[in-house]
Amino acid sequence: MVKLRLKRCGRKQRGEGRDLRKVGFYDPIKNQTYLNVPAILYFLEKGAQPTGTVQDILKKAEVFKELCSNQAKFN
């Protein structure tokens, strides 16, 4: 299963898995977020599961509304 995760900034690198594609970052210290929405939507449509924190960030950015509207166009 592919997990959708954002790169964390502001901390030393830990043993995280290799990136398939960079879809954004989140800096909790500066409270900055960058999301590559087309890439995120692509992975969500293919069945990737966001982690809990990423899911909360995507809800605040209303990415799931875009996902629903994209699915409605194809059906």
mmJSON file of the N, C-alpha and C atoms, coordinates in Angstrom:
{"data_MODEL":{"atom_site":{
"group_PDB":["ATOM","ATOM","ATOM","ATOM","ATOM","ATOM","ATOM","ATOM","ATOM","ATOM","ATOM","ATOM","ATOM","ATOM","ATOM","ATOM","ATOM","ATOM","ATOM","ATOM","ATOM","ATOM","ATOM","ATOM","ATOM","ATOM","ATOM","ATOM","ATOM","ATOM","ATOM","ATOM","ATOM","ATOM","ATOM","ATOM","ATOM","ATOM","ATOM","ATOM","ATOM","ATOM","ATOM","ATOM","ATOM","ATOM","ATOM","ATOM","ATOM","ATOM","ATOM","ATOM","ATOM","ATOM","ATOM","ATOM","ATOM","ATOM","ATOM","ATOM","ATOM","ATOM","ATOM","ATOM","ATOM","ATOM","ATOM","ATOM","ATOM","ATOM","ATOM","ATOM","ATOM","ATOM","ATOM","ATOM","ATOM","ATOM","ATOM","ATOM","ATOM","ATOM","ATOM","ATOM","ATOM","ATOM","ATOM","ATOM","ATOM","ATOM","ATOM","ATOM","ATOM","ATOM","ATOM","ATOM","ATOM","ATOM","ATOM","ATOM","ATOM","ATOM","ATOM","ATOM","ATOM","ATOM","ATOM","ATOM","ATOM","ATOM","ATOM","ATOM","ATOM","ATOM","ATOM","ATOM","ATOM","ATOM","ATOM","ATOM","ATOM","ATOM","ATOM","ATOM","ATOM","ATOM","ATOM","ATOM","ATOM","ATOM","ATOM","ATOM","ATOM","ATOM","ATOM","ATOM","ATOM","ATOM","ATOM","ATOM","ATOM","ATOM","ATOM","ATOM","ATOM","ATOM","ATOM","ATOM","ATOM","ATOM","ATOM","ATOM","ATOM","ATOM","ATOM","ATOM","ATOM","ATOM","ATOM","ATOM","ATOM","ATOM","ATOM","ATOM","ATOM","ATOM","ATOM","ATOM","ATOM","ATOM","ATOM","ATOM","ATOM","ATOM","ATOM","ATOM","ATOM","ATOM","ATOM","ATOM","ATOM","ATOM","ATOM","ATOM","ATOM","ATOM","ATOM","ATOM","ATOM","ATOM","ATOM","ATOM","ATOM","ATOM","ATOM","ATOM","ATOM","ATOM","ATOM","ATOM","ATOM","ATOM","ATOM","ATOM","ATOM","ATOM","ATOM","ATOM","ATOM","ATOM","ATOM","ATOM","ATOM","ATOM","ATOM","ATOM","ATOM","ATOM","ATOM","ATOM","ATOM","ATOM","ATOM","ATOM","ATOM"],
"id":[1,2,3,4,5,6,7,8,9,10,11,12,13,14,15,16,17,18,19,20,21,22,23,24,25,26,27,28,29,30,31,32,33,34,35,36,37,38,39,40,41,42,43,44,45,46,47,48,49,50,51,52,53,54,55,56,57,58,59,60,61,62,63,64,65,66,67,68,69,70,71,72,73,74,75,76,77,78,79,80,81,82,83,84,85,86,87,88,89,90,91,92,93,94,95,96,97,98,99,100,101,102,103,104,105,106,107,108,109,110,111,112,113,114,115,116,117,118,119,120,121,122,123,124,125,126,127,128,129,130,131,132,133,134,135,136,137,138,139,140,141,142,143,144,145,146,147,148,149,150,151,152,153,154,155,156,157,158,159,160,161,162,163,164,165,166,167,168,169,170,171,172,173,174,175,176,177,178,179,180,181,182,183,184,185,186,187,188,189,190,191,192,193,194,195,196,197,198,199,200,201,202,203,204,205,206,207,208,209,210,211,212,213,214,215,216,217,218,219,220,221,222,223,224,225],
"type_symbol":["N","C","C","N","C","C","N","C","C","N","C","C","N","C","C","N","C","C","N","C","C","N","C","C","N","C","C","N","C","C","N","C","C","N","C","C","N","C","C","N","C","C","N","C","C","N","C","C","N","C","C","N","C","C","N","C","C","N","C","C","N","C","C","N","C","C","N","C","C","N","C","C","N","C","C","N","C","C","N","C","C","N","C","C","N","C","C","N","C","C","N","C","C","N","C","C","N","C","C","N","C","C","N","C","C","N","C","C","N","C","C","N","C","C","N","C","C","N","C","C","N","C","C","N","C","C","N","C","C","N","C","C","N","C","C","N","C","C","N","C","C","N","C","C","N","C","C","N","C","C","N","C","C","N","C","C","N","C","C","N","C","C","N","C","C","N","C","C","N","C","C","N","C","C","N","C","C","N","C","C","N","C","C","N","C","C","N","C","C","N","C","C","N","C","C","N","C","C","N","C","C","N","C","C","N","C","C","N","C","C","N","C","C","N","C","C","N","C","C","N","C","C","N","C","C"],
"label_atom_id":["N","CA","C","N","CA","C","N","CA","C","N","CA","C","N","CA","C","N","CA","C","N","CA","C","N","CA","C","N","CA","C","N","CA","C","N","CA","C","N","CA","C","N","CA","C","N","CA","C","N","CA","C","N","CA","C","N","CA","C","N","CA","C","N","CA","C","N","CA","C","N","CA","C","N","CA","C","N","CA","C","N","CA","C","N","CA","C","N","CA","C","N","CA","C","N","CA","C","N","CA","C","N","CA","C","N","CA","C","N","CA","C","N","CA","C","N","CA","C","N","CA","C","N","CA","C","N","CA","C","N","CA","C","N","CA","C","N","CA","C","N","CA","C","N","CA","C","N","CA","C","N","CA","C","N","CA","C","N","CA","C","N","CA","C","N","CA","C","N","CA","C","N","CA","C","N","CA","C","N","CA","C","N","CA","C","N","CA","C","N","CA","C","N","CA","C","N","CA","C","N","CA","C","N","CA","C","N","CA","C","N","CA","C","N","CA","C","N","CA","C","N","CA","C","N","CA","C","N","CA","C","N","CA","C","N","CA","C","N","CA","C","N","CA","C","N","CA","C","N","CA","C","N","CA","C","N","CA","C","N","CA","C"],
"label_alt_id":[null,null,null,null,null,null,null,null,null,null,null,null,null,null,null,null,null,null,null,null,null,null,null,null,null,null,null,null,null,null,null,null,null,null,null,null,null,null,null,null,null,null,null,null,null,null,null,null,null,null,null,null,null,null,null,null,null,null,null,null,null,null,null,null,null,null,null,null,null,null,null,null,null,null,null,null,null,null,null,null,null,null,null,null,null,null,null,null,null,null,null,null,null,null,null,null,null,null,null,null,null,null,null,null,null,null,null,null,null,null,null,null,null,null,null,null,null,null,null,null,null,null,null,null,null,null,null,null,null,null,null,null,null,null,null,null,null,null,null,null,null,null,null,null,null,null,null,null,null,null,null,null,null,null,null,null,null,null,null,null,null,null,null,null,null,null,null,null,null,null,null,null,null,null,null,null,null,null,null,null,null,null,null,null,null,null,null,null,null,null,null,null,null,null,null,null,null,null,null,null,null,null,null,null,null,null,null,null,null,null,null,null,null,null,null,null,null,null,null,null,null,null,null,null,null],
"label_comp_id":["MET","MET","MET","VAL","VAL","VAL","LYS","LYS","LYS","LEU","LEU","LEU","ARG","ARG","ARG","LEU","LEU","LEU","LYS","LYS","LYS","ARG","ARG","ARG","CYS","CYS","CYS","GLY","GLY","GLY","ARG","ARG","ARG","LYS","LYS","LYS","GLN","GLN","GLN","ARG","ARG","ARG","GLY","GLY","GLY","GLU","GLU","GLU","GLY","GLY","GLY","ARG","ARG","ARG","ASP","ASP","ASP","LEU","LEU","LEU","ARG","ARG","ARG","LYS","LYS","LYS","VAL","VAL","VAL","GLY","GLY","GLY","PHE","PHE","PHE","TYR","TYR","TYR","ASP","ASP","ASP","PRO","PRO","PRO","ILE","ILE","ILE","LYS","LYS","LYS","ASN","ASN","ASN","GLN","GLN","GLN","THR","THR","THR","TYR","TYR","TYR","LEU","LEU","LEU","ASN","ASN","ASN","VAL","VAL","VAL","PRO","PRO","PRO","ALA","ALA","ALA","ILE","ILE","ILE","LEU","LEU","LEU","TYR","TYR","TYR","PHE","PHE","PHE","LEU","LEU","LEU","GLU","GLU","GLU","LYS","LYS","LYS","GLY","GLY","GLY","ALA","ALA","ALA","GLN","GLN","GLN","PRO","PRO","PRO","THR","THR","THR","GLY","GLY","GLY","THR","THR","THR","VAL","VAL","VAL","GLN","GLN","GLN","ASP","ASP","ASP","ILE","ILE","ILE","LEU","LEU","LEU","LYS","LYS","LYS","LYS","LYS","LYS","ALA","ALA","ALA","GLU","GLU","GLU","VAL","VAL","VAL","PHE","PHE","PHE","LYS","LYS","LYS","GLU","GLU","GLU","LEU","LEU","LEU","CYS","CYS","CYS","SER","SER","SER","ASN","ASN","ASN","GLN","GLN","GLN","ALA","ALA","ALA","LYS","LYS","LYS","PHE","PHE","PHE","ASN","ASN","ASN"],
"label_asym_id":["A","A","A","A","A","A","A","A","A","A","A","A","A","A","A","A","A","A","A","A","A","A","A","A","A","A","A","A","A","A","A","A","A","A","A","A","A","A","A","A","A","A","A","A","A","A","A","A","A","A","A","A","A","A","A","A","A","A","A","A","A","A","A","A","A","A","A","A","A","A","A","A","A","A","A","A","A","A","A","A","A","A","A","A","A","A","A","A","A","A","A","A","A","A","A","A","A","A","A","A","A","A","A","A","A","A","A","A","A","A","A","A","A","A","A","A","A","A","A","A","A","A","A","A","A","A","A","A","A","A","A","A","A","A","A","A","A","A","A","A","A","A","A","A","A","A","A","A","A","A","A","A","A","A","A","A","A","A","A","A","A","A","A","A","A","A","A","A","A","A","A","A","A","A","A","A","A","A","A","A","A","A","A","A","A","A","A","A","A","A","A","A","A","A","A","A","A","A","A","A","A","A","A","A","A","A","A","A","A","A","A","A","A","A","A","A","A","A","A","A","A","A","A","A","A"],
"label_entity_id":["1","1","1","1","1","1","1","1","1","1","1","1","1","1","1","1","1","1","1","1","1","1","1","1","1","1","1","1","1","1","1","1","1","1","1","1","1","1","1","1","1","1","1","1","1","1","1","1","1","1","1","1","1","1","1","1","1","1","1","1","1","1","1","1","1","1","1","1","1","1","1","1","1","1","1","1","1","1","1","1","1","1","1","1","1","1","1","1","1","1","1","1","1","1","1","1","1","1","1","1","1","1","1","1","1","1","1","1","1","1","1","1","1","1","1","1","1","1","1","1","1","1","1","1","1","1","1","1","1","1","1","1","1","1","1","1","1","1","1","1","1","1","1","1","1","1","1","1","1","1","1","1","1","1","1","1","1","1","1","1","1","1","1","1","1","1","1","1","1","1","1","1","1","1","1","1","1","1","1","1","1","1","1","1","1","1","1","1","1","1","1","1","1","1","1","1","1","1","1","1","1","1","1","1","1","1","1","1","1","1","1","1","1","1","1","1","1","1","1","1","1","1","1","1","1"],
"label_seq_id":[1,1,1,2,2,2,3,3,3,4,4,4,5,5,5,6,6,6,7,7,7,8,8,8,9,9,9,10,10,10,11,11,11,12,12,12,13,13,13,14,14,14,15,15,15,16,16,16,17,17,17,18,18,18,19,19,19,20,20,20,21,21,21,22,22,22,23,23,23,24,24,24,25,25,25,26,26,26,27,27,27,28,28,28,29,29,29,30,30,30,31,31,31,32,32,32,33,33,33,34,34,34,35,35,35,36,36,36,37,37,37,38,38,38,39,39,39,40,40,40,41,41,41,42,42,42,43,43,43,44,44,44,45,45,45,46,46,46,47,47,47,48,48,48,49,49,49,50,50,50,51,51,51,52,52,52,53,53,53,54,54,54,55,55,55,56,56,56,57,57,57,58,58,58,59,59,59,60,60,60,61,61,61,62,62,62,63,63,63,64,64,64,65,65,65,66,66,66,67,67,67,68,68,68,69,69,69,70,70,70,71,71,71,72,72,72,73,73,73,74,74,74,75,75,75],
"pdbx_PDB_ins_code":[null,null,null,null,null,null,null,null,null,null,null,null,null,null,null,null,null,null,null,null,null,null,null,null,null,null,null,null,null,null,null,null,null,null,null,null,null,null,null,null,null,null,null,null,null,null,null,null,null,null,null,null,null,null,null,null,null,null,null,null,null,null,null,null,null,null,null,null,null,null,null,null,null,null,null,null,null,null,null,null,null,null,null,null,null,null,null,null,null,null,null,null,null,null,null,null,null,null,null,null,null,null,null,null,null,null,null,null,null,null,null,null,null,null,null,null,null,null,null,null,null,null,null,null,null,null,null,null,null,null,null,null,null,null,null,null,null,null,null,null,null,null,null,null,null,null,null,null,null,null,null,null,null,null,null,null,null,null,null,null,null,null,null,null,null,null,null,null,null,null,null,null,null,null,null,null,null,null,null,null,null,null,null,null,null,null,null,null,null,null,null,null,null,null,null,null,null,null,null,null,null,null,null,null,null,null,null,null,null,null,null,null,null,null,null,null,null,null,null,null,null,null,null,null,null],
"Cartn_x":[0.844,0.0,0.894,0.498,1.231,0.62,1.477,1.039,1.386,0.446,0.657,1.156,2.42,3.033,3.635,3.731,4.385,5.763,6.714,8.05,8.009,8.641,8.677,9.919,9.776,10.9,11.114,12.314,12.575,13.102,13.235,13.794,14.863,15.729,16.745,16.065,16.637,16.082,16.075,14.976,14.902,14.828,14.873,14.867,13.536,13.187,11.927,12.158,11.119,11.223,11.534,11.906,12.24,10.98,11.135,10.005,9.689,8.408,7.986,7.903,7.374,7.229,7.004,7.558,7.365,6.038,5.154,3.828,3.607,4.59,4.448,5.291,5.224,5.93,5.11,5.454,4.788,5.848,5.893,6.837,6.036,5.969,5.155,5.712,6.999,7.591,7.166,7.275,6.888,5.423,4.757,3.36,3.168,4.057,3.979,3.632,2.81,2.43,2.468,3.042,3.004,2.434,1.413,0.788,0.8,1.264,1.175,-0.139,-1.225,-2.571,-2.78,-2.345,-2.544,-1.863,-0.676,0.017,-0.703,-1.204,-1.933,-3.211,-3.949,-5.182,-4.893,-3.795,-3.414,-3.213,-2.446,-2.173,-3.422,-4.27,-5.499,-6.426,-6.503,-7.333,-6.807,-5.507,-4.89,-4.954,-5.47,-5.666,-4.698,-3.87,-2.944,-3.737,-3.273,-3.942,-3.138,-3.748,-3.017,-2.875,-1.788,-1.634,-2.613,-2.772,-3.735,-3.458,-2.196,-1.83,-2.056,-1.664,-1.85,-3.33,-4.129,-5.567,-6.158,-5.72,-6.196,-5.793,-4.56,-4.08,-4.86,-5.135,-5.879,-7.325,-7.913,-9.276,-9.316,-8.323,-8.269,-8.084,-7.332,-7.09,-8.208,-9.214,-10.377,-9.988,-8.973,-8.535,-9.549,-10.216,-11.178,-12.392,-12.739,-13.838,-13.459,-12.189,-11.722,-11.716,-11.357,-11.345,-12.753,-13.726,-15.127,-15.615,-15.253,-15.708,-15.027,-13.771,-13.09,-13.711,-14.09,-14.702,-16.079,-16.813,-18.119,-18.039,-16.955,-16.777,-16.576,-15.899,-15.592,-16.731,-17.66,-18.778,-19.963],
"Cartn_y":[-1.172,0.0,1.242,2.219,3.479,4.449,5.047,6.051,7.424,8.327,9.703,10.487,10.966,11.686,12.975,13.956,15.213,15.222,15.85,15.968,16.931,16.526,17.373,18.225,19.465,20.396,20.789,21.245,21.749,20.719,19.47,18.43,17.691,17.02,16.227,15.07,14.678,13.578,12.313,11.596,10.3,9.247,7.993,6.907,6.726,7.616,7.524,6.831,6.283,5.576,6.5,5.892,6.63,7.267,8.444,9.162,8.587,8.365,8.062,9.36,10.379,11.702,12.699,13.865,14.881,15.589,15.518,16.112,17.31,17.653,18.819,18.714,19.777,19.76,20.502,20.23,20.86,21.22,22.48,22.952,23.397,22.56,22.919,24.089,24.347,25.444,26.791,26.925,28.165,28.152,27.019,26.84,27.11,26.538,26.677,25.327,25.362,24.153,24.437,23.496,23.571,22.25,22.306,21.108,21.159,20.081,19.924,19.187,19.933,19.365,18.396,18.695,17.707,16.367,16.391,15.147,14.411,15.147,14.528,13.879,14.578,14.014,12.768,12.776,11.61,10.388,10.556,9.424,8.971,9.908,9.529,8.75,9.147,8.43,7.027,6.842,5.529,4.641,5.159,4.342,4.575,5.606,5.906,6.353,5.967,6.318,7.394,8.543,9.576,9.185,9.612,9.405,10.322,10.147,10.947,12.43,12.815,14.228,14.807,14.062,14.539,14.664,13.727,13.797,15.07,15.43,16.662,17.894,17.922,19.051,19.147,18.008,18.009,18.447,18.102,18.565,20.075,20.648,22.101,22.803,22.176,22.768,22.437,21.691,21.316,20.544,19.691,18.875,17.776,17.268,16.188,16.652,17.942,18.472,18.427,18.742,18.671,17.232,16.296,14.886,14.415,14.811,14.431,15.028,16.27,16.909,16.263,15.855,15.174,13.81,13.082,11.772,11.913,12.968,13.19,13.469,14.107,14.396,13.112,12.132,10.899,9.896,10.05,9.086,9.498],
"Cartn_z":[0.0,0.0,0.0,-0.763,-0.842,0.167,0.986,1.952,1.421,1.474,1.048,2.249,2.177,3.276,2.762,3.636,3.298,3.938,3.275,3.833,5.001,6.093,7.281,7.244,7.587,7.65,9.105,9.399,10.728,11.697,11.282,12.132,11.342,12.044,11.36,10.64,9.523,8.748,9.58,9.531,10.188,9.098,9.466,8.488,7.825,6.935,6.209,4.878,4.315,3.054,1.885,0.778,-0.437,-1.018,-1.599,-2.203,-3.571,-3.856,-5.218,-6.016,-5.344,-5.952,-4.828,-4.948,-3.922,-4.18,-3.195,-3.358,-2.445,-1.617,-0.766,0.481,1.287,2.565,3.605,4.858,5.986,7.008,7.389,8.394,9.611,10.662,11.822,12.618,12.522,13.28,12.692,11.382,10.708,10.276,10.468,10.075,8.579,7.769,6.321,5.703,4.665,3.953,2.466,1.703,0.25,-0.236,-1.073,-1.613,-3.131,-3.755,-5.196,-5.45,-5.563,-5.59,-6.752,-7.987,-9.058,-8.767,-8.199,-7.869,-6.743,-5.751,-4.646,-5.15,-6.005,-6.562,-7.381,-8.14,-8.94,-8.05,-6.969,-6.089,-5.333,-4.923,-4.229,-5.156,-6.424,-7.388,-7.653,-7.524,-7.747,-6.504,-5.387,-4.199,-3.063,-3.136,-2.036,-0.812,0.363,1.606,2.334,2.648,3.389,4.857,5.475,6.907,7.629,8.923,9.68,9.612,9.778,9.735,8.342,7.326,5.939,5.631,6.124,5.883,6.498,7.693,8.326,7.518,7.032,6.234,4.922,4.284,3.025,3.235,4.375,4.671,4.821,5.512,5.682,4.34,3.429,2.111,1.125,1.571,0.759,-0.499,-0.39,-1.523,-1.808,-0.775,-0.973,-1.765,-1.668,-2.489,-3.97,-4.262,-5.646,-6.135,-5.255,-5.627,-5.965,-5.167,-5.423,-6.736,-7.012,-8.255,-9.468,-9.337,-10.43,-10.694,-9.657,-9.833,-10.456,-10.133,-10.703,-12.203,-12.65,-14.074,-14.881,-14.274,-15.006,-14.964,-14.039,-13.934,-14.734],
"occupancy":[1.0,1.0,1.0,1.0,1.0,1.0,1.0,1.0,1.0,1.0,1.0,1.0,1.0,1.0,1.0,1.0,1.0,1.0,1.0,1.0,1.0,1.0,1.0,1.0,1.0,1.0,1.0,1.0,1.0,1.0,1.0,1.0,1.0,1.0,1.0,1.0,1.0,1.0,1.0,1.0,1.0,1.0,1.0,1.0,1.0,1.0,1.0,1.0,1.0,1.0,1.0,1.0,1.0,1.0,1.0,1.0,1.0,1.0,1.0,1.0,1.0,1.0,1.0,1.0,1.0,1.0,1.0,1.0,1.0,1.0,1.0,1.0,1.0,1.0,1.0,1.0,1.0,1.0,1.0,1.0,1.0,1.0,1.0,1.0,1.0,1.0,1.0,1.0,1.0,1.0,1.0,1.0,1.0,1.0,1.0,1.0,1.0,1.0,1.0,1.0,1.0,1.0,1.0,1.0,1.0,1.0,1.0,1.0,1.0,1.0,1.0,1.0,1.0,1.0,1.0,1.0,1.0,1.0,1.0,1.0,1.0,1.0,1.0,1.0,1.0,1.0,1.0,1.0,1.0,1.0,1.0,1.0,1.0,1.0,1.0,1.0,1.0,1.0,1.0,1.0,1.0,1.0,1.0,1.0,1.0,1.0,1.0,1.0,1.0,1.0,1.0,1.0,1.0,1.0,1.0,1.0,1.0,1.0,1.0,1.0,1.0,1.0,1.0,1.0,1.0,1.0,1.0,1.0,1.0,1.0,1.0,1.0,1.0,1.0,1.0,1.0,1.0,1.0,1.0,1.0,1.0,1.0,1.0,1.0,1.0,1.0,1.0,1.0,1.0,1.0,1.0,1.0,1.0,1.0,1.0,1.0,1.0,1.0,1.0,1.0,1.0,1.0,1.0,1.0,1.0,1.0,1.0,1.0,1.0,1.0,1.0,1.0,1.0,1.0,1.0,1.0,1.0,1.0,1.0,1.0,1.0,1.0,1.0,1.0,1.0],
"B_iso_or_equiv":[0.0,0.0,0.0,0.0,0.0,0.0,0.0,0.0,0.0,0.0,0.0,0.0,0.0,0.0,0.0,0.0,0.0,0.0,0.0,0.0,0.0,0.0,0.0,0.0,0.0,0.0,0.0,0.0,0.0,0.0,0.0,0.0,0.0,0.0,0.0,0.0,0.0,0.0,0.0,0.0,0.0,0.0,0.0,0.0,0.0,0.0,0.0,0.0,0.0,0.0,0.0,0.0,0.0,0.0,0.0,0.0,0.0,0.0,0.0,0.0,0.0,0.0,0.0,0.0,0.0,0.0,0.0,0.0,0.0,0.0,0.0,0.0,0.0,0.0,0.0,0.0,0.0,0.0,0.0,0.0,0.0,0.0,0.0,0.0,0.0,0.0,0.0,0.0,0.0,0.0,0.0,0.0,0.0,0.0,0.0,0.0,0.0,0.0,0.0,0.0,0.0,0.0,0.0,0.0,0.0,0.0,0.0,0.0,0.0,0.0,0.0,0.0,0.0,0.0,0.0,0.0,0.0,0.0,0.0,0.0,0.0,0.0,0.0,0.0,0.0,0.0,0.0,0.0,0.0,0.0,0.0,0.0,0.0,0.0,0.0,0.0,0.0,0.0,0.0,0.0,0.0,0.0,0.0,0.0,0.0,0.0,0.0,0.0,0.0,0.0,0.0,0.0,0.0,0.0,0.0,0.0,0.0,0.0,0.0,0.0,0.0,0.0,0.0,0.0,0.0,0.0,0.0,0.0,0.0,0.0,0.0,0.0,0.0,0.0,0.0,0.0,0.0,0.0,0.0,0.0,0.0,0.0,0.0,0.0,0.0,0.0,0.0,0.0,0.0,0.0,0.0,0.0,0.0,0.0,0.0,0.0,0.0,0.0,0.0,0.0,0.0,0.0,0.0,0.0,0.0,0.0,0.0,0.0,0.0,0.0,0.0,0.0,0.0,0.0,0.0,0.0,0.0,0.0,0.0,0.0,0.0,0.0,0.0,0.0,0.0],
"pdbx_formal_charge":[null,null,null,null,null,null,null,null,null,null,null,null,null,null,null,null,null,null,null,null,null,null,null,null,null,null,null,null,null,null,null,null,null,null,null,null,null,null,null,null,null,null,null,null,null,null,null,null,null,null,null,null,null,null,null,null,null,null,null,null,null,null,null,null,null,null,null,null,null,null,null,null,null,null,null,null,null,null,null,null,null,null,null,null,null,null,null,null,null,null,null,null,null,null,null,null,null,null,null,null,null,null,null,null,null,null,null,null,null,null,null,null,null,null,null,null,null,null,null,null,null,null,null,null,null,null,null,null,null,null,null,null,null,null,null,null,null,null,null,null,null,null,null,null,null,null,null,null,null,null,null,null,null,null,null,null,null,null,null,null,null,null,null,null,null,null,null,null,null,null,null,null,null,null,null,null,null,null,null,null,null,null,null,null,null,null,null,null,null,null,null,null,null,null,null,null,null,null,null,null,null,null,null,null,null,null,null,null,null,null,null,null,null,null,null,null,null,null,null,null,null,null,null,null,null],
"auth_seq_id":[1,1,1,2,2,2,3,3,3,4,4,4,5,5,5,6,6,6,7,7,7,8,8,8,9,9,9,10,10,10,11,11,11,12,12,12,13,13,13,14,14,14,15,15,15,16,16,16,17,17,17,18,18,18,19,19,19,20,20,20,21,21,21,22,22,22,23,23,23,24,24,24,25,25,25,26,26,26,27,27,27,28,28,28,29,29,29,30,30,30,31,31,31,32,32,32,33,33,33,34,34,34,35,35,35,36,36,36,37,37,37,38,38,38,39,39,39,40,40,40,41,41,41,42,42,42,43,43,43,44,44,44,45,45,45,46,46,46,47,47,47,48,48,48,49,49,49,50,50,50,51,51,51,52,52,52,53,53,53,54,54,54,55,55,55,56,56,56,57,57,57,58,58,58,59,59,59,60,60,60,61,61,61,62,62,62,63,63,63,64,64,64,65,65,65,66,66,66,67,67,67,68,68,68,69,69,69,70,70,70,71,71,71,72,72,72,73,73,73,74,74,74,75,75,75],
"auth_comp_id":["MET","MET","MET","VAL","VAL","VAL","LYS","LYS","LYS","LEU","LEU","LEU","ARG","ARG","ARG","LEU","LEU","LEU","LYS","LYS","LYS","ARG","ARG","ARG","CYS","CYS","CYS","GLY","GLY","GLY","ARG","ARG","ARG","LYS","LYS","LYS","GLN","GLN","GLN","ARG","ARG","ARG","GLY","GLY","GLY","GLU","GLU","GLU","GLY","GLY","GLY","ARG","ARG","ARG","ASP","ASP","ASP","LEU","LEU","LEU","ARG","ARG","ARG","LYS","LYS","LYS","VAL","VAL","VAL","GLY","GLY","GLY","PHE","PHE","PHE","TYR","TYR","TYR","ASP","ASP","ASP","PRO","PRO","PRO","ILE","ILE","ILE","LYS","LYS","LYS","ASN","ASN","ASN","GLN","GLN","GLN","THR","THR","THR","TYR","TYR","TYR","LEU","LEU","LEU","ASN","ASN","ASN","VAL","VAL","VAL","PRO","PRO","PRO","ALA","ALA","ALA","ILE","ILE","ILE","LEU","LEU","LEU","TYR","TYR","TYR","PHE","PHE","PHE","LEU","LEU","LEU","GLU","GLU","GLU","LYS","LYS","LYS","GLY","GLY","GLY","ALA","ALA","ALA","GLN","GLN","GLN","PRO","PRO","PRO","THR","THR","THR","GLY","GLY","GLY","THR","THR","THR","VAL","VAL","VAL","GLN","GLN","GLN","ASP","ASP","ASP","ILE","ILE","ILE","LEU","LEU","LEU","LYS","LYS","LYS","LYS","LYS","LYS","ALA","ALA","ALA","GLU","GLU","GLU","VAL","VAL","VAL","PHE","PHE","PHE","LYS","LYS","LYS","GLU","GLU","GLU","LEU","LEU","LEU","CYS","CYS","CYS","SER","SER","SER","ASN","ASN","ASN","GLN","GLN","GLN","ALA","ALA","ALA","LYS","LYS","LYS","PHE","PHE","PHE","ASN","ASN","ASN"],
"auth_asym_id":["A","A","A","A","A","A","A","A","A","A","A","A","A","A","A","A","A","A","A","A","A","A","A","A","A","A","A","A","A","A","A","A","A","A","A","A","A","A","A","A","A","A","A","A","A","A","A","A","A","A","A","A","A","A","A","A","A","A","A","A","A","A","A","A","A","A","A","A","A","A","A","A","A","A","A","A","A","A","A","A","A","A","A","A","A","A","A","A","A","A","A","A","A","A","A","A","A","A","A","A","A","A","A","A","A","A","A","A","A","A","A","A","A","A","A","A","A","A","A","A","A","A","A","A","A","A","A","A","A","A","A","A","A","A","A","A","A","A","A","A","A","A","A","A","A","A","A","A","A","A","A","A","A","A","A","A","A","A","A","A","A","A","A","A","A","A","A","A","A","A","A","A","A","A","A","A","A","A","A","A","A","A","A","A","A","A","A","A","A","A","A","A","A","A","A","A","A","A","A","A","A","A","A","A","A","A","A","A","A","A","A","A","A","A","A","A","A","A","A","A","A","A","A","A","A"],
"auth_atom_id":["N","CA","C","N","CA","C","N","CA","C","N","CA","C","N","CA","C","N","CA","C","N","CA","C","N","CA","C","N","CA","C","N","CA","C","N","CA","C","N","CA","C","N","CA","C","N","CA","C","N","CA","C","N","CA","C","N","CA","C","N","CA","C","N","CA","C","N","CA","C","N","CA","C","N","CA","C","N","CA","C","N","CA","C","N","CA","C","N","CA","C","N","CA","C","N","CA","C","N","CA","C","N","CA","C","N","CA","C","N","CA","C","N","CA","C","N","CA","C","N","CA","C","N","CA","C","N","CA","C","N","CA","C","N","CA","C","N","CA","C","N","CA","C","N","CA","C","N","CA","C","N","CA","C","N","CA","C","N","CA","C","N","CA","C","N","CA","C","N","CA","C","N","CA","C","N","CA","C","N","CA","C","N","CA","C","N","CA","C","N","CA","C","N","CA","C","N","CA","C","N","CA","C","N","CA","C","N","CA","C","N","CA","C","N","CA","C","N","CA","C","N","CA","C","N","CA","C","N","CA","C","N","CA","C","N","CA","C","N","CA","C","N","CA","C","N","CA","C","N","CA","C","N","CA","C","N","CA","C","N","CA","C"],
"pdbx_PDB_model_num":[1,1,1,1,1,1,1,1,1,1,1,1,1,1,1,1,1,1,1,1,1,1,1,1,1,1,1,1,1,1,1,1,1,1,1,1,1,1,1,1,1,1,1,1,1,1,1,1,1,1,1,1,1,1,1,1,1,1,1,1,1,1,1,1,1,1,1,1,1,1,1,1,1,1,1,1,1,1,1,1,1,1,1,1,1,1,1,1,1,1,1,1,1,1,1,1,1,1,1,1,1,1,1,1,1,1,1,1,1,1,1,1,1,1,1,1,1,1,1,1,1,1,1,1,1,1,1,1,1,1,1,1,1,1,1,1,1,1,1,1,1,1,1,1,1,1,1,1,1,1,1,1,1,1,1,1,1,1,1,1,1,1,1,1,1,1,1,1,1,1,1,1,1,1,1,1,1,1,1,1,1,1,1,1,1,1,1,1,1,1,1,1,1,1,1,1,1,1,1,1,1,1,1,1,1,1,1,1,1,1,1,1,1,1,1,1,1,1,1,1,1,1,1,1,1]
}}}
